[in-house]
Amino acid sequence: MKEYISKLLRKLISPSMRFELRKAFAWLSDITSRACFWRWEIVRFKLREESSYDILYVGRKSQREFLKALLGTQSKVTDSQLKLDKSNRTVVVSEMPIPGALYVPQYLSAIVPLGRSIDEITARYNTELRRTLRKHRLRYRMKQALNDDEIGIADREMLQPYASARHGASASQIESHEVQRVARNASVGRLDLVLLEDEIVACHLGCIINREGKRYWSTVRFGYPDTVFSDAKKLREINSITTFMALEWAVENGFDYYDIGTCLARPDDGLLEWKRRRGGDVDTLGNYGYMFVRLPKEGVAQFLWETPLFAVEGKKLTLHLGLPDGPGDEEVANRYREMGFGGLSTIYLHCARNPGEALLDTLRSRYTHLQSSPVLEVIVST
């Protein structure tokens, strides 16, 4: 009976509507978790040991370490239980809305627009990556895992170990039954094994997402055996090839977009930059959690120089950068070289000094290759 009702609902409710319903349920679940105020804390900690800024966090204790990762906190100073905001260089971060705060996403996806040839997509890749693909791609092939043994081995020997190697004890493992469900249900997704000649060197678990009438081929998780992820050079090559093969499959099967997967919503996060270099535009697809960040009363430009932030305005994604007094134009250009993300509507440059036209032109040039360039808005700050 349950299976019959499920099939009936799938017929009556469109895939895009099911996506919106899942998103709404996830959002509601997140809000419900945040509403457990007895699990909250008020704590202050330094942004970095050498930084003049400190963070006043108001939220669940379990989310504190995540917040530190999101802001790139590196200080080893012991957290102190302080309830009052006594500093003009205090950044207030809350799990609930506060006046004047930025609406900062926790995670972002990197989405590659398709509807064009592979050659057109890879034309924006850097020279080294294109050389790697030309040199090694033909040595690899992809094979769908269909039986229980293949799926189980991929899960136990690649998906789980690689997640543990990357994230340690905090790794978020996918339940084995969920891997089986995705791999065995063609309407949901598939699990592919990647072979280098006759050796299995990787796997890719992907799923189908329908949003606003568009089809997305979305990477859920990559997996690699120990012999691959313990060798940095080998992992770099195989990871690039595996991602490229997933992109090829999405193009060949008529998808509108390829989602390379979610990662931490930090503009200077290495993984996000890696995905940007493969054509991924930032998108809030798959993100349901936000932090509310109120910038300091003084030194906004310096804070955003140290800790640039994404923020959401309505349904649009923005980027907040800082231009403090000290750094010269060349240093600023180098600092923001890897932040030429597609998918942004506006870039806010908070300035403690007057930015020259040459610098503004350099920053704008980071986005000229995009189909829709973001607006660069200068905000006079301190």
C-alpha positions in Angstrom: 0.0 0.0 0.0 2.8 2.4 0.9 4.6 1.7 -2.4 1.3 2.2 -4.3 0.7 5.6 -2.6 4.3 6.6 -3.3 4.0 5.8 -7.0 0.7 7.6 -7.2 2.2 10.7 -5.6 5.1 10.6 -8.0 2.6 10.7 -10.9 0.6 13.5 -9.5 3.4 15.7 -8.3 6.0 17.0 -10.9 9.7 16.4 -10.3 10.3 20.1 -9.8 7.5 20.3 -7.2 9.0 17.3 -5.4 12.3 19.1 -5.3 10.7 22.2 -3.8 8.8 20.1 -1.2 12.0 18.3 -0.2 13.7 21.7 0.1 10.8 23.0 2.3 11.0 20.0 4.5 14.8 20.3 4.9 14.4 24.0 5.7 11.7 23.3 8.3 13.8 20.6 9.9 16.7 23.0 10.1 14.6 25.7 11.7 13.2 23.2 14.2 16.7 22.2 15.2 17.7 25.8 15.7 14.7 26.4 17.9 16.1 24.2 20.6 17.3 27.2 22.6 18.4 25.1 25.6 21.2 23.9 23.3 22.4 27.4 22.6 25.4 29.2 24.0 26.8 32.7 23.9 30.5 32.6 23.4 33.3 34.9 22.2 36.5 33.8 20.4 39.2 35.4 18.3 39.0 35.3 14.6 42.7 34.6 14.3 45.5 35.0 16.8 47.0 38.0 15.0 43.6 39.5 14.1 42.0 42.5 16.0 38.5 41.0 15.5 36.6 38.6 17.7 33.5 36.7 17.1 30.5 36.8 19.4 28.5 33.6 18.6 24.9 33.1 19.6 23.7 29.6 18.6 23.9 25.9 19.2 27.1 24.7 20.7 27.2 21.9 18.2 27.5 24.4 15.4 30.4 26.4 16.8 33.1 24.4 15.1 31.3 24.6 11.8 31.1 28.4 12.2 34.9 28.5 12.8 35.4 26.6 9.6 33.0 28.8 7.7 34.9 32.0 8.8 38.3 30.4 8.5 39.1 30.8 12.2 42.6 29.8 13.0 43.0 31.0 16.5 43.9 28.5 19.3 42.9 30.9 22.0 40.5 29.3 24.4 36.9 30.3 24.0 35.6 32.6 26.7 32.0 32.8 27.9 31.2 36.5 27.4 27.7 37.8 27.0 28.3 41.5 26.3 29.4 43.0 23.0 32.0 45.5 24.3 34.2 45.9 21.2 33.6 47.9 18.1 35.5 45.2 16.3 33.2 42.4 17.4 31.5 40.4 14.7 28.1 39.0 15.9 27.1 35.7 14.4 23.7 34.2 15.2 21.6 31.2 14.1 18.5 33.4 14.2 18.0 36.7 12.3 19.4 39.8 13.8 19.1 43.4 12.6 21.6 44.5 10.0 23.1 41.1 9.5 24.2 39.4 6.3 22.3 36.2 5.3 25.3 33.9 4.9 24.8 30.5 3.3 26.6 27.5 4.9 27.2 25.6 1.7 27.2 26.3 -2.0 27.0 24.1 -5.1 29.2 24.6 -8.1 26.9 24.4 -11.2 28.2 24.0 -14.8 25.6 25.3 -17.4 25.4 22.8 -20.2 23.5 23.0 -23.5 26.9 23.4 -25.3 29.7 21.1 -26.5 32.4 19.7 -24.3 34.9 21.7 -26.2 33.1 25.0 -25.5 33.0 24.1 -21.8 36.7 23.1 -21.5 37.8 26.2 -23.5 37.7 28.1 -20.2 39.9 25.5 -18.4 43.5 26.5 -17.7 46.2 25.1 -19.8 47.5 22.5 -17.3 44.0 21.0 -16.8 43.3 20.8 -20.6 46.7 19.1 -21.1 45.9 16.6 -18.4 42.6 15.7 -20.0 44.1 15.4 -23.5 47.0 13.2 -22.2 45.1 10.8 -19.9 41.4 10.8 -20.7 41.5 8.0 -23.3 43.0 5.6 -20.7 39.9 5.8 -18.5 36.5 4.4 -18.9 33.3 4.4 -16.9 31.2 1.4 -16.0 27.9 1.5 -14.1 27.7 -0.6 -10.9 24.6 -2.6 -11.0 24.9 -5.6 -8.7 25.0 -5.7 -4.9 28.7 -6.8 -4.8 29.9 -4.0 -7.0 27.8 -1.4 -5.1 28.9 -2.8 -1.7 32.6 -2.8 -2.7 32.4 0.7 -4.0 30.8 1.9 -0.8 33.1 0.1 1.6 36.4 0.5 -0.2 36.0 3.9 -1.8 33.2 6.1 -0.7 33.5 5.6 3.0 37.4 5.5 3.3 37.8 8.6 1.1 35.3 10.5 3.2 37.0 9.5 6.4 40.4 10.4 4.9 39.2 13.9 4.0 37.2 14.7 7.1 38.3 12.3 9.8 35.9 11.5 12.6 33.6 14.3 11.6 33.0 12.8 8.1 29.4 12.6 7.1 29.0 9.1 5.7 26.1 8.1 3.4 24.2 5.2 4.8 24.8 2.0 2.8 21.1 1.5 2.1 20.9 5.0 0.7 23.9 4.2 -1.7 22.0 1.1 -2.7 18.8 3.0 -3.3 20.4 5.6 -5.5 22.6 3.1 -7.4 19.7 0.7 -8.2 17.0 3.3 -9.1 17.5 4.8 -12.5 15.0 7.5 -11.9 17.0 8.6 -8.8 20.6 8.3 -9.9 23.4 5.8 -10.5 26.8 4.7 -9.2 29.6 4.5 -11.7 33.0 2.8 -11.4 35.9 4.5 -13.1 38.6 2.2 -14.5 42.1 3.1 -15.5 42.6 0.4 -18.2 41.4 -2.6 -16.2 41.9 -1.3 -12.6 39.1 0.3 -10.6 40.5 3.6 -9.4 37.4 5.6 -8.5 33.6 5.7 -8.2 31.1 8.4 -8.7 27.7 8.5 -7.0 25.3 10.9 -8.7 21.6 11.8 -8.6 19.0 13.5 -10.8 17.6 16.8 -9.6 14.7 18.7 -11.2 14.4 22.3 -10.4 12.2 24.8 -12.1 11.8 22.6 -15.1 15.5 22.1 -15.6 17.4 18.8 -15.1 20.6 18.7 -13.1 23.1 15.8 -12.9 24.4 16.2 -9.4 27.5 14.7 -7.8 26.6 13.2 -4.4 30.0 11.8 -3.6 33.3 10.8 -5.2 35.1 7.7 -3.9 38.7 6.6 -4.2 40.6 3.6 -2.8 43.4 4.1 -0.3 46.0 3.5 -3.1 44.7 6.6 -4.9 43.9 9.1 -2.1 47.2 8.3 -0.3 49.1 9.4 -3.4 48.5 13.2 -3.9 49.8 13.2 -7.5 47.7 10.2 -8.5 44.6 11.6 -6.7 44.9 14.9 -8.5 44.9 13.3 -11.9 42.2 10.7 -11.2 40.0 13.3 -9.5 40.2 15.6 -12.5 39.4 12.8 -14.9 36.5 11.5 -12.8 34.9 14.9 -12.6 35.3 15.4 -16.3 33.7 12.0 -17.1 30.7 12.9 -14.9 30.4 16.1 -16.9 30.7 14.2 -20.2 27.9 11.9 -19.0 25.7 14.8 -18.2 26.2 16.4 -21.6 25.6 13.1 -23.5 22.4 12.5 -21.6 20.8 15.9 -22.2 21.0 17.5 -18.8 20.7 21.2 -18.5 23.3 21.5 -15.7 26.0 19.5 -14.0 26.3 20.1 -10.3 29.9 19.3 -9.2 28.7 19.0 -5.6 28.4 21.1 -2.5 31.2 22.6 -0.5 31.8 25.1 2.3 30.5 28.6 1.3 33.8 30.3 1.8 35.0 32.5 -1.1 38.6 31.5 -0.4 37.9 27.8 0.1 40.3 25.8 -2.0 37.7 23.2 -3.0 35.3 25.9 -4.2 38.1 27.5 -6.2 38.9 24.1 -7.7 35.3 23.7 -8.9 35.3 27.2 -10.2 38.2 26.4 -12.4 36.1 23.6 -13.9 33.3 26.0 -14.9 31.2 25.7 -11.8 29.0 28.8 -11.0 28.1 29.2 -7.3 24.5 28.4 -6.5 22.5 27.7 -3.3 21.2 24.5 -4.7 21.2 21.9 -1.9 21.9 24.5 0.9 19.2 24.8 3.6 21.2 26.4 6.4 22.3 30.0 7.0 24.2 32.0 9.5 23.4 35.7 10.3 26.6 37.8 10.4 26.5 41.4 11.6 29.7 43.1 10.5 31.8 45.1 13.1 31.1 48.7 13.8 34.6 49.6 12.9 37.1 48.1 10.5 34.6 46.5 8.1 37.0 46.7 5.1 39.8 45.0 7.0 37.5 42.3 8.3 36.2 41.5 4.9 39.7 41.6 3.5 40.6 38.8 6.1 37.2 37.0 5.8 35.3 37.6 2.5 31.7 36.5 2.7 28.9 35.3 0.4 25.5 36.5 1.3 22.0 36.0 -0.1 19.6 38.8 -1.0 16.2 37.5 -1.8 17.0 34.7 -4.3 20.3 36.3 -5.5 23.8 35.5 -4.3 26.2 38.3 -3.6 29.9 38.6 -2.5 31.3 41.0 0.1 35.0 41.9 -0.3 37.1 44.4 1.6 39.7 47.0 0.5 41.6 48.2 3.6 44.2 50.9 3.9 47.4 48.8 3.8 47.5 46.6 0.7 48.4 48.0 -2.6 46.4 47.5 -5.8 48.6 44.6 -7.0 48.2 42.8 -3.7 44.4 43.3 -3.8 44.2 42.0 -7.3 46.2 38.9 -6.3 44.1 38.4 -3.2 40.9 38.3 -5.3 42.3 36.5 -8.3 40.6 33.2 -7.6 37.2 34.8 -6.7 35.9 35.3 -10.2 32.8 33.2 -9.5 29.9 32.9 -11.9 26.4 33.0 -10.4 26.8 36.3 -8.5 24.4 39.2 -8.9 26.4 41.8 -7.0 29.9 42.3 -5.6 30.1 44.7 -2.7 33.6 46.2 -2.3 33.8 47.8 1.2 36.5 50.4 1.0 38.6 52.1 3.6 40.4 54.1 0.9 39.5 55.4 -2.5 39.8 52.6 -5.1 41.5 53.7 -8.3 39.7 53.0 -11.6 42.6 50.7 -12.7 41.9 48.5 -9.7 38.1 48.5 -10.3 38.7 47.6 -13.9 41.0 44.7 -12.9 38.4 43.4 -10.5 35.7 43.7 -13.2 37.9 41.8 -15.6 37.7 38.7 -13.4 34.0 38.4 -14.6 34.1 39.5 -18.2 34.1 35.8 -19.4 30.7 35.2 -17.8 27.5 35.4 -19.7 26.1 37.7 -17.1 28.6 39.8 -15.2 27.8 40.9 -11.6 27.5 44.5 -10.7 30.5 45.9 -8.7 29.2 48.3 -6.0 31.7 50.3 -4.0 30.8 51.0 -0.3 32.7 53.6 1.6 33.6 51.9 4.9 36.1 52.1 7.7 
